[in-house]
Amino acid sequence: MVTLKEIAKECNVSPTTVSNILNGKPKVGEETKARVLEVINRRGYRPNYIAQGLRNQKTKMIGIIAEDIAQFTTPEVVEGIMSFCEERGYRTIVKNLRLYARWNDSWFSNETSYHSILDPVMKELDSIMVDGIIYIAGHARVIHCFSEDFRIPAVMAYAFDSNPKIPAVAIDDKKSAYEMVQYIISKGHRKIGVIGGKADNIHTQQRLLGYQKALFENQILYNPAWIRYARWDKDSAYREAKELLKTDVTAVFCMADRMAGGVYQYLAEKGLRAGEDIAVAGFDNQDIAEYFVPGLTTTALPLKEIGHTSARLLLQQMEGEEPGGKEDGQSTQILIPCTFIERESVHRI
């Protein structure tokens, strides 16, 4: 196997110069860099990152743990993390726990099952000496992931950890829902129904607070009869739409685009149309939203930004900096608002 010293000798440069080129460090001429990279590619040289880590106490590797890579929110968060890390010379390794694929949603409160999958992954990442770990949750909640004595720098993305030392980056659900409901009100609607997710879900709770804040500021009385809870899917929202539209609401705020699909279906069966007879708004801006007829007004999740911010906080820890916003021993919590997407599903009355 070819060594770094052999590459340096063939290129008539020092081993340090070859190392600097491999690690993306500046102060190497373009001609020299091109010559060295050509020899590296031709000779098939591959750096031994583990050996480098033993010498330098750093592997320049970040571990990414995803609860389930198939969750629609996860790939963009991963992309945000990877792009940030790559720009700064860090490599990433992704470990997919496949929790939803294994157990659907039955594992949320089963700590034994959860840790039977998580703990071996944690040990593996520790054994290959990753410099830091970012955990990506499938949905926002408080997770018992990192122990109080966890020694590797870590960040929780899209949720919150029970360990107060672990920084978290998540969606500003309250502010984003508030902005959506303010928009619906600006169109003249004052009887606004809600189809939320599960009642005990953080996303549901925070979005409902945003809804209530918008109503309060516009002197609209809160009506509990206008609030229905579903399971984040089309079928359950369809059933709730039947009940909700028995009231006199003129608009429906759905806390997920998939649930808006259930409302669209029910309206169509009743000879009604979103954006003309009943205003409908969603949340998530999934790909399906722009293909609804009419196009669904919704709000786009800041997934790549969550990834970027999580990686930035992690690198700050790894470099010995205190993540911004930390006070009185509390963990850093950064909430990022969504982006409003206006289409044709909310009409003026």
N, C-alpha and C positions, 0 to 999 in steps of 0.2 A: 504494500500500500504506500503510495506516494506521501511524503511528509511536507510540512510547511517549509522546512529548511531546504529541501530539494527544489521546491518551487522558487524560493528566493535565489538559490544558486543559479538556476537556469535563467532567471530573469536578470541576474546581476544586480540584485537589490538586497536590502537587509530583510531578515525575517520580520522585523517590526513593521517595515513598509507593507509587506504582504498582509500582516495582521490588521493594519490600519485600513487597508482596502477592503478586506472581508467584513470589517465592522463598520464600514461606511464613514470613517473619520476623514475630515478634510485634510488639506495641506499635502495632497498627493497629486502630482501633475496628471493631466488627462492622458497623455501619451503613455506614461508609466503605468497608469491604472489599466488602460486598454491592453497593454502588453501582458501584464500580470494576469488579468482575467482570461485572456486567450489561452495562456499556458494552464491555468487552473481548469478551464473547461476541457482542454485537450487531454490533460493528464488525468482527469476525473477525480481531482482532489476534493475531499469532503472533510470539513472541520470536525473535530471531536469536541462537541460543545460540553459534554459532561466533564471531560478532562479540563477544559478551560474553566468550568465552574469550580472545580476543586482547587485550581490554582488561584482564581480571582475571587472566589466566594460569590460569584454571580454567573448565572447561565444565560442571562438575557432572554429568558423564556417565561411567558405568562400562561398560567392555566385558566381556561374558561370552562366552567361547569354549567351546563344547561339542563334544566329539569326535563325538558323535552324539546328537541330541535324542531319538531313538527308543529309546535305552537306557533300561530301566525305571527306573533310579536317577536319571536326569538331570532330568526335569521338576520333581521336588520340591526338588532342590538349587537349580535356577533360581528357583523360587518363593521359597525361603528368602532367596536373595540379593536378589531384586527387592523383597520386602516390607521388608527391612531398609533397603535403599537409599532406597526411596520415603519411609519414615518420616523420613528425614534430609535430604530434599530433593534426592536424586540420581536421575537418570534412568539407564536401562540400555539397552544395545543388545546383542542376542544374535546371535552368528555360529555357524552350525551347520556343522562341517567334514564331516559325513556320512561319517566314515571307515569305520564298520562297513557302512553301506549300499554304499559304493564297493567295499570289498575284504574284507568279512567280518573274519576275524582274521589275514589274510596280511600286514598292514602293520605289525604290532607291532615287528618288527626291521628294517624297511625305512626307514631314515632319509631316503633320497632321496625316496621317495613321500610320506612323512609331511610333510616340509618343503615339498614342492611345493604342498601344500594349506595348510599352516599359515602359511608366510611371507607370502604375499599378504594374508592376513587381518590379520596383525600390522602390516603396512605401512598397511593401510587404517585400522585403529584408531589408529595413530600419526598419520595424516594428518588425522583429525577431532579430534585432541587430546583423547582420553579421559584422564581423570584417573587411572585405574587399570584393571587387567585381572584377572579371575578365570578361570582355566582349569579346566574340569570334565572329568575323565577318565571313561572308561567303566568302568574297573576299576583297582584299585590296582597300581602298579608304579612304577619310577623312570623318569621321562620326561626326554628332552633337549629341553626346550621353550624355556626362557628362557636366553639367552646370559649369560655372566659380566658383560658390560657393559650389560645391559638396563637402561634408564634410567627406565622407567615403573613405578610401584609395582605389584606383582603378588602373587597368591596362587594356590597349587595346591590344588584341591578334589578329594577322593576318590583322591588319589595323591600322589606325591612327585617333586620336581624335582631334577635333577642339580646345579643351581645352589644352593650352600649358603645363599645369601642369600634364597631364596624360601620364605616360610612355607607350611606344608602342613596341611590339615585332612582327616582320614580316619577310618575306622571303627576302633574298638578290637576287632579280630577275635579276638585272643587271649583277652581278658577275656570277651567275649560267648560264645565257644565254651566256655570254662571253666564259665561259669554254666549253660549248657545241659546239659553233661555231668554237672555236680554234681547237677542236678535229676533226670536219668535215674538216676543212682546212688542218689539218695534214694528212688526208687521200688523199690529192691531189685535193680536190674540191675547185674551186674558183668562180663558178657560183651557189650561194646558195640562193634558194628562201625561203620565210617565209610565213607561214599562221598563223596569230596572232588572238587574240580575238578582241573585240570591240576596235576601235581606241582610245577612250577616257578612257580606262581602265588602271589603274596604272600598273597592271601586264604586259599588252601589251606594254605600253610605256617604262617601265624599261627593259624588255627583248629585245625590239628593240634597246635600247641604248647599251646593251651588245653586240648585233649582230653587230652594227655599229662600236663599239670599236675594235672588233676582225678583221673586214674588214680593218679598218684604219691601225692597227698595221701590217697587212700583205700586205699593199699597194694594196688592192683590191678596185676598185671603187664601190661606193654605187649606186645601180640601183633601182629607185623607182618602176619600172615595176615588180621587183621580190617580192614586198611586197603585200600581200593580207590579207584582214580582214574578219573574220568569226564570229560565235557566240558561240565559245567554244564547238561545237557539231560536230558529224560525218557528218550529212547531209550538213551543210553549208560548211564544209571543202571539202567535195566531189565536190561541185559546184565550189569552188575556185581553187581546183586542176586542173579542166578542163582548166581554164584560165591560171594558172601559168605554166602548162606544155606545153602551146603553145610557151613559151619562151624557151631559151636554157639552163635552169638550169639543173645541174647534181645532185643536192641535195635539199631536202626540210626540213627545220626546222619548226616543228609544235609546237606551244606554249601550246599544251595540247595533252595528249595521245589519247583522244577521237577523236580529229581532225586528228591525224595520221591514225586512223581507216578509215576515209573518203578517205585519200590519198591511203591507201592500196587497198581499194575497187576500186577506179578509175584505179589504175595501173593494177589490176587483169583483169578488163574489157577490157583493151587495150592490154592484153597479155604481160604485163611487170611485173617485180618483184622487190620489195624493196630489197635493199642490193646487187643487181646485175645490174639492169638497171638504177635505180634512188635510191640514198641514202635517207633514211628517218630517222629523229630523232624526239623524242617527248619531253614532259615535264610533270612531276607529278609522274611517276612510279605508276600509278594505277594498280590494279590487272590484268587488261586485257593486259597490256604491254608485260608480259612474255609469253602470249598465242598467240600473233600474230605470223604469220609465214612469214618471219623469226622473231625471238624475237626482240622487239623494243628497240633500244638504247635510253635512256631517262635520267632523273635526278629525284631523290627522294626528296620529300619535307620534311623538318626537323620538322614535325608536333609535335612529342612528345617533341622535344627540345624547340619548341616555347612554349608549355605548361609548361615545367619545368622552363624556363627562366621567363615567365610571373608570375608564382607563386613565384619565388625567388624575383623578383622585388617588388611584392605585400607585401611579408613578411618583406622585408627591410623597406618599408614605414610604416608598422604597428608597427615595432620595433623602429621607429624614425630615421632610417638611410636614407641618401640621396642616391637614386639609382645611380649607377655608370654611368659616361659619361654625367652628367648634367652640362651644362655650360651656363652662362649668362641668366639664367631664362628660357632656352629652355627645352622642355621635353626630357626625355631620349628616344632615338630610337635605338633599337638593331635590326640589320638585320642579319639573319642567312643564310648562303649559303646552297644550296642543295648538294646532293651527286650524283656524276656521276655514271650511270649504263650502262656499255657497253654490248651490245648484238650483233646481227648479221646484223642489218639493214643499217649500214653505211659501204660501201665497199671502197676499195682503187682504185684509177684510175691512 
